[in-house]
């Protein structure tokens, strides 16, 4: 592990790696991202969950088909989706964050981690960018955009999962965005049923304190995993990022610009 890396850089790389895995396998695997703190809150992890086909509730444990915890502060991970061989198991020992920074093409890091997770070999064509995949990709790009700023950004899931298996209620900050838990999802077939899982589909974007924790000023925006977003300064003025993605010929940059406008509205 490179001890000198600031937390915003670590978080951005972790999201980029996870978003590329979600993007690659979205057509064949039902993958979801959640924020967990295993060990009773000892670790900050971005956890990749595989659910059974058609499942939408990340906290319906009967639907779980595997998970992987990416440790944001260390650059290591644990977990797998298949039955990796010895070569793939050995790859777990490497620090994906440092490897990402040193790689001529970070795709080789995605390949290596995917192999260690027991995922199928990548055929070179990513799955379609659905509303959920767009949300993941945009958060990754947003954190990357601010990673080298004096004050980075942090994406905080709308429910506090302190151990990786247990959770409390929705974060109080979600009350600033009344639509987030009550408005129907734009893809009804992807809508989580439980309040817990709907909360997990909401990500608060918050300026980061120097220690990597959330700044006391609170969230500046919310992104829901169906492509909807709003600024805390105007919480009822939602932006449909996926609609913009479609109207712009499925290009990401107009969505990034719209999202930056939401974030900077503070």
Secondary structure, 3 states (H helix, E strand, C coil): CCCCCCHHHHHHHHHHHHHHHHHHHCCCCEEEEEEECHHHHCCCEEEEEEECCCCCCCCCHHHEEEEEEEECCCCCEEEECCCCCHHHHHHCCCCHHHHHHHCCCCHHHHHHHHHHCCCCCCCCCCCCCCHHHHHHHHHHHHHHHHCCCCCCEEEEECECCCCCCCCCCECHHHHHCCHHHHCCCCCHHHCCCCHHHHHHCEEEEEEECCCCCEEEEEEEEEEECCCEEEECCEEEEEEEHHHHHHHCCCCCHHHHHHHHHHHCCC
